[in-house]
Amino acid sequence: MSSKGKSVARKQRFRGECSNVKAGKACSDHDHGSSRTSLIEDDHELDVDEIVRHWTGQNSWQPNVPVRRRFILQLAVALHSYGSTASRTEFLIDKAAHRLDIETNIAVFPSLILLSFPGTAEYNMSRNINDARSRKKSRKSSHKNGHISYVSRKEMHMLTVESDLDVDKLGHVDELTNRVGRTGTPFAFAYWRLKTILNTPPFFDKWVRLFGFAISGATSAPLFFDGGLWDAFFCFILGTAVGILDMIASDNARFATILEFCSAVLIAFLSRCCMERFKNLRLCYIALTLGSLSQLLPGMSLTLGASEMISKSRVTGSADIVRGLYSSMQLGFGLAMGENLVWWVGEPAPNGPCAPSNLSLWWKLVWYPNSKLIS
């Protein structure tokens, strides 16, 4: 089979796989190790014919400056919104812009992205030009080479982006940013792939998150706070209550600001009630409260803040550390208030460490993988 026949066959096969991308139907990306599907609906998208021509090498099409700038901008927003650190986002965007021959300056803050394109007087890009006559007689005449000059104007973008953690999408966007512009990842495919990732629904829905809160509480109590089996059972229930509050906070931005405080008040109150009602079970107050609130403990914020400070992103690092300290303050005030709400109990809650639970090592070997899997 000739090279022309092979390219036509590849084009037909690609169209069979992704024939309705622009219409909004699902398209799978099995060629690059991913079976995720998504919807793409954008009037300014590159259509399938352009992707196929560039991917199969039927022309030397190169994207113009505005398209590549928009792609870099979307990459930066995606990385930051899915939980990438400021230093990592700036590093990836600089490398991707260099490979795409785009001059850019970027600065990432906790909820703000500053992205500028300095621009030049002219941007000259080589491209095969076929005029109207040569297109009609392409089989009889050879193609002519020429140059197109694009005016690259200066742009400045100031974007407010709230960061949240989505490990699945963050991994895909990080990998795409590392590969775009390299051999095997043409720009047209990378452009389409980014749109697919952005429009894909989250891999972990709200019910999975709720189950994660419950399992995390049940496994954290015996592993880290010397709780027993009964402590793990009650932490499973209390962790579910914290997960429900987290679901409410995801839909209410105002409630999200006091999520730690409200969760701590509720958990402290219910823990004291359980200890008073089930005295014969010898429940541990520290294991019940801290185990149930393990997903809200600010360990991740403090760790990311320290890593940002080491990477010389002092603004973002300071903000993460202050956020972690503020979360700790909310949890502390909430635990104190929730404990004092149980006024009918004369004696205060024991603040010391729990008594040894005498759980065997085999039990801990069962709890530990589950805790890490949920986390």
C-alpha positions as CSV (number, residue, x, y, z in Angstrom):
1,M,0.0,0.0,0.0
2,S,1.3,3.4,-0.9
3,S,2.0,6.2,1.7
4,K,-1.1,8.0,0.5
5,G,-3.3,4.9,0.9
6,K,-1.9,4.4,4.4
7,S,-2.6,8.0,5.4
8,V,-6.2,7.7,4.1
9,A,-6.7,4.4,6.1
10,R,-5.4,6.0,9.2
11,K,-7.7,9.0,8.7
12,Q,-10.7,6.7,8.3
13,R,-9.8,4.7,11.4
14,F,-9.4,7.9,13.4
15,R,-12.7,9.2,12.2
16,G,-14.3,5.9,13.1
17,E,-13.0,6.3,16.7
18,C,-13.7,10.0,17.1
19,S,-16.3,10.8,14.5
20,N,-18.5,13.0,16.6
21,V,-16.1,14.9,18.8
22,K,-17.4,18.3,17.8
23,A,-21.0,17.2,18.0
24,G,-20.5,16.5,21.7
25,K,-20.3,12.7,21.8
26,A,-17.8,10.7,23.8
27,C,-14.4,9.9,22.4
28,S,-11.9,7.6,24.1
29,D,-8.1,8.2,24.2
30,H,-6.9,4.6,24.2
31,D,-3.8,5.4,22.1
32,H,-2.2,7.1,25.1
33,G,-3.1,4.7,27.9
34,S,-6.4,6.3,29.0
35,S,-9.9,5.0,28.7
36,R,-11.6,8.1,30.0
37,T,-14.2,9.8,27.9
38,S,-15.6,13.3,27.8
39,L,-17.7,15.8,26.0
40,I,-16.3,18.5,23.9
41,E,-18.6,21.4,23.0
42,D,-16.8,24.6,21.8
43,D,-17.4,26.5,18.6
44,H,-13.7,27.5,18.5
45,E,-12.4,23.9,18.8
46,L,-10.1,22.4,16.2
47,D,-12.2,20.0,14.2
48,V,-11.4,16.4,13.5
49,D,-10.2,17.0,10.0
50,E,-7.5,19.4,11.2
51,I,-6.4,16.9,13.9
52,V,-6.3,14.1,11.5
53,R,-4.3,16.0,8.9
54,H,-1.7,17.1,11.4
55,W,-1.5,13.8,13.2
56,T,-1.1,11.7,10.0
57,G,1.4,14.2,8.6
58,Q,-0.6,15.2,5.5
59,N,0.4,18.8,5.9
60,S,2.8,20.9,7.9
61,W,0.1,22.9,9.7
62,Q,1.2,24.8,12.7
63,P,-1.1,26.6,15.2
64,N,-0.9,30.4,15.2
65,V,0.1,32.5,18.1
66,P,-3.4,33.2,19.6
67,V,-4.2,29.5,19.6
68,R,-1.0,28.5,21.4
69,R,-1.4,31.3,23.9
70,R,-5.0,30.2,24.7
71,F,-3.7,26.7,25.2
72,I,-1.0,27.9,27.6
73,L,-3.6,29.9,29.6
74,Q,-5.9,26.9,29.9
75,L,-3.0,24.7,31.0
76,A,-2.2,27.2,33.8
77,V,-5.8,27.4,35.0
78,A,-6.2,23.6,35.0
79,L,-3.0,22.9,36.9
80,H,-3.8,25.5,39.6
81,S,-7.5,24.6,40.0
82,Y,-6.7,20.8,40.3
83,G,-4.2,21.4,43.2
84,S,-0.8,21.8,41.7
85,T,1.7,23.8,43.8
86,A,2.7,27.3,42.7
87,S,6.3,26.4,42.0
88,R,5.3,23.3,40.0
89,T,2.7,25.2,37.9
90,E,5.2,28.0,37.1
91,F,7.9,25.4,36.1
92,L,5.6,23.4,33.9
93,I,4.1,26.4,32.1
94,D,7.6,27.8,31.4
95,K,8.8,24.5,29.9
96,A,5.6,24.0,27.8
97,A,5.7,27.6,26.5
98,H,9.4,27.2,25.6
99,R,8.6,24.0,23.6
100,L,5.7,25.8,21.8
101,D,7.9,28.8,21.0
102,I,5.8,31.2,23.1
103,E,7.3,33.8,25.3
104,T,5.5,34.1,28.6
105,N,5.8,35.3,32.2
106,I,3.8,33.6,35.0
107,A,3.3,34.2,38.7
108,V,1.0,32.0,40.7
109,F,-0.6,33.0,44.0
110,P,-3.0,31.2,46.3
111,S,-6.1,32.3,44.4
112,L,-4.7,34.3,41.6
113,I,-2.7,33.7,38.4
114,L,-0.8,36.5,36.6
115,L,0.1,35.4,33.1
116,S,1.6,37.8,30.5
117,F,2.7,37.4,26.9
118,P,5.3,40.1,26.2
119,G,4.9,39.9,22.4
120,T,7.2,41.0,19.6
121,A,7.0,43.2,16.6
122,E,6.4,40.4,14.3
123,Y,6.1,36.6,14.6
124,N,7.4,34.9,11.4
125,M,6.4,31.3,11.0
126,S,7.2,29.1,8.0
127,R,4.3,27.3,6.4
128,N,3.4,25.7,3.1
129,I,1.1,28.1,1.1
130,N,-1.2,26.9,-1.6
131,D,-3.1,29.6,-3.4
132,A,-6.5,28.9,-5.0
133,R,-5.1,27.8,-8.3
134,S,-2.5,25.4,-6.8
135,R,-5.1,23.8,-4.6
136,K,-7.2,23.0,-7.6
137,K,-4.2,21.7,-9.5
138,S,-2.4,20.1,-6.5
139,R,-2.1,16.7,-8.3
140,K,-0.4,18.2,-11.3
141,S,1.7,21.0,-9.8
142,S,4.1,21.1,-6.9
143,H,3.5,23.1,-3.7
144,K,5.1,26.5,-3.2
145,N,6.8,27.5,0.0
146,G,6.3,30.9,1.7
147,H,6.1,32.8,4.9
148,I,3.2,34.3,6.9
149,S,3.8,37.1,9.4
150,Y,1.6,37.4,12.5
151,V,1.5,40.5,14.7
152,S,2.1,39.3,18.2
153,R,0.5,41.8,20.5
154,K,1.2,42.1,24.2
155,E,-1.3,40.4,26.6
156,M,-1.8,40.5,30.3
157,H,-4.2,38.1,32.1
158,M,-5.2,38.3,35.8
159,L,-7.3,35.3,36.7
160,T,-9.0,34.5,40.0
161,V,-8.8,30.7,40.4
162,E,-9.8,28.8,43.4
163,S,-7.6,25.7,44.0
164,D,-9.0,22.3,45.0
165,L,-7.5,18.9,45.0
166,D,-8.4,16.5,42.2
167,V,-5.6,14.0,42.0
168,D,-6.9,12.1,38.9
169,K,-7.3,15.2,36.7
170,L,-4.1,16.8,38.1
171,G,-2.1,13.7,37.1
172,H,-3.5,13.8,33.5
173,V,-2.9,17.6,33.1
174,D,0.6,17.3,34.6
175,E,1.5,14.5,32.2
176,L,0.1,16.4,29.2
177,T,2.0,19.6,30.1
178,N,5.2,17.6,30.2
179,R,4.6,15.9,26.8
180,V,3.1,18.8,24.7
181,G,5.5,19.9,22.0
182,R,7.6,16.7,22.2
183,T,7.8,14.0,19.6
184,G,4.6,11.8,19.6
185,T,2.4,14.6,21.1
186,P,1.5,17.0,18.3
187,F,-0.2,20.2,19.3
188,A,-3.6,19.4,17.8
189,F,-3.8,16.2,19.8
190,A,-2.7,18.0,23.0
191,Y,-5.3,20.7,22.5
192,W,-8.1,18.2,22.1
193,R,-6.8,16.1,25.0
194,L,-6.8,19.1,27.4
195,K,-10.5,19.8,26.5
196,T,-11.3,16.2,27.1
197,I,-9.7,16.3,30.6
198,L,-11.5,19.6,31.5
199,N,-14.9,18.2,30.5
200,T,-14.6,14.8,32.1
201,P,-16.6,14.4,35.3
202,P,-14.7,13.9,38.5
203,F,-13.5,10.3,39.1
204,F,-14.3,10.5,42.8
205,D,-17.9,11.6,43.2
206,K,-19.5,12.9,46.5
207,W,-20.5,9.4,47.7
208,V,-17.0,8.1,47.3
209,R,-15.8,11.1,49.4
210,L,-18.4,10.4,52.0
211,F,-17.2,6.8,52.2
212,G,-13.7,8.0,52.4
213,F,-14.4,10.1,55.5
214,A,-16.0,7.1,57.2
215,I,-13.2,4.7,56.5
216,S,-10.5,7.2,57.3
217,G,-12.0,7.8,60.7
218,A,-12.4,4.1,61.5
219,T,-8.8,3.3,60.5
220,S,-7.1,6.4,62.0
221,A,-8.4,5.8,65.6
222,P,-6.7,2.4,66.2
223,L,-3.6,3.3,64.1
224,F,-2.6,6.7,65.4
225,F,-4.5,7.4,68.6
226,D,-4.4,4.0,70.4
227,G,-8.1,3.4,70.0
228,G,-9.8,0.0,70.2
229,L,-12.2,-1.7,68.0
230,W,-15.2,0.0,69.6
231,D,-13.5,3.4,69.0
232,A,-13.1,2.4,65.4
233,F,-16.7,1.5,65.1
234,F,-17.9,4.8,66.5
235,C,-15.4,6.8,64.4
236,F,-16.9,5.2,61.4
237,I,-20.3,6.7,62.3
238,L,-18.8,10.1,63.4
239,G,-16.6,10.2,60.2
240,T,-19.8,9.8,58.1
241,A,-21.2,12.8,59.9
242,V,-18.1,14.8,59.0
243,G,-18.5,13.7,55.4
244,I,-22.0,14.9,55.3
245,L,-20.9,18.3,56.5
246,D,-18.2,18.3,53.8
247,M,-20.9,17.6,51.2
248,I,-22.9,20.6,52.4
249,A,-19.7,22.8,52.3
250,S,-19.0,21.8,48.7
251,D,-22.4,23.4,47.7
252,N,-22.2,26.4,50.1
253,A,-19.2,28.6,50.0
254,R,-20.1,30.4,53.2
255,F,-20.4,27.3,55.2
256,A,-17.1,26.0,53.8
257,T,-15.3,28.8,55.7
258,I,-16.4,27.4,59.0
259,L,-16.4,23.7,58.1
260,E,-13.7,22.8,60.6
261,F,-15.3,24.6,63.5
262,C,-18.8,23.1,62.9
263,S,-17.3,19.6,62.5
264,A,-15.3,19.9,65.7
265,V,-18.3,21.1,67.7
266,L,-20.5,18.3,66.4
267,I,-17.8,15.6,66.9
268,A,-16.9,16.7,70.4
269,F,-20.5,16.8,71.5
270,L,-21.3,13.4,70.0
271,S,-18.1,11.8,71.4
272,R,-19.0,13.0,75.0
273,C,-22.5,11.7,74.6
274,C,-21.3,8.3,73.4
275,M,-18.8,8.1,76.3
276,E,-21.5,8.9,78.8
277,R,-24.0,6.5,77.3
278,F,-21.7,3.6,76.7
279,K,-19.5,3.7,79.8
280,N,-18.9,0.0,79.9
281,L,-17.1,0.1,76.4
282,R,-14.4,2.4,77.8
283,L,-14.2,4.7,74.8
284,C,-11.3,7.0,74.4
285,Y,-12.2,10.7,73.9
286,I,-8.9,11.5,72.0
287,A,-9.3,8.6,69.6
288,L,-13.0,9.4,69.0
289,T,-12.5,13.1,68.2
290,L,-9.1,13.2,66.4
291,G,-9.9,9.9,64.5
292,S,-13.2,11.3,63.2
293,L,-11.6,14.6,62.2
294,S,-8.5,13.0,60.6
295,Q,-9.5,14.2,57.1
296,L,-9.7,17.8,58.3
297,L,-6.5,17.9,60.2
298,P,-4.2,20.6,58.5
299,G,-1.2,18.3,57.9
300,M,-1.4,18.7,54.1
301,S,-1.6,22.5,54.3
302,L,1.4,22.7,56.5
303,T,3.4,20.3,54.4
304,L,2.6,22.1,51.2
305,G,3.4,25.4,52.8
306,A,6.8,24.2,53.9
307,S,7.6,22.8,50.5
308,E,6.5,26.1,48.9
309,M,8.8,28.1,51.2
310,I,11.7,25.8,50.3
311,S,10.9,26.4,46.6
312,K,11.1,30.2,47.3
313,S,7.4,30.7,46.6
314,R,7.1,32.6,49.8
315,V,3.7,34.2,49.2
316,T,2.0,30.9,48.5
317,G,3.9,29.1,51.2
318,S,3.0,31.6,53.9
319,A,-0.6,31.5,52.8
320,D,-0.7,27.7,53.1
321,I,0.9,27.8,56.6
322,V,-1.4,30.5,57.8
323,R,-4.4,28.5,56.4
324,G,-3.2,25.4,58.3
325,L,-2.8,27.3,61.5
326,Y,-6.2,28.9,61.1
327,S,-7.8,25.4,60.6
328,S,-6.0,24.2,63.7
329,M,-7.5,27.2,65.7
330,Q,-11.0,26.4,64.4
331,L,-10.7,22.7,65.3
332,G,-9.4,23.6,68.8
333,F,-12.2,26.1,69.6
334,G,-14.8,23.7,68.2
335,L,-13.6,20.8,70.3
336,A,-13.6,23.0,73.5
337,M,-17.1,24.3,72.8
338,G,-18.5,20.9,71.9
339,E,-17.2,19.4,75.0
340,N,-18.7,22.1,77.2
341,L,-22.1,21.6,75.6
342,V,-22.5,18.4,77.5
343,W,-23.3,20.2,80.7
344,W,-25.1,17.4,82.5
345,V,-21.8,15.5,82.9
346,G,-20.0,16.7,86.0
347,E,-16.5,15.5,85.2
348,P,-14.6,16.9,82.2
349,A,-13.4,14.7,79.3
350,P,-10.1,13.0,79.9
351,N,-7.4,14.9,78.0
352,G,-4.6,12.4,78.4
353,P,-3.6,9.7,76.0
354,C,-5.7,6.6,75.6
355,A,-5.0,3.4,77.4
356,P,-3.2,0.8,75.3
357,S,-5.8,-1.0,73.2
358,N,-3.8,-4.3,73.2
359,L,-4.6,-4.8,69.5
360,S,-2.3,-7.3,67.9
361,L,0.1,-6.4,65.1
362,W,-2.0,-8.3,62.6
363,W,-5.0,-5.9,63.2
364,K,-2.8,-3.0,62.5
365,L,-1.5,-4.6,59.3
366,V,-5.1,-4.8,58.2
367,W,-5.9,-1.2,59.1
368,Y,-2.9,0.4,57.6
369,P,-3.4,-0.4,53.9
370,N,-7.1,0.6,54.1
371,S,-6.1,4.0,55.7
372,K,-3.5,4.7,53.0
373,L,-5.9,3.6,50.2
374,I,-8.6,5.9,51.4
375,S,-6.2,8.8,52.0
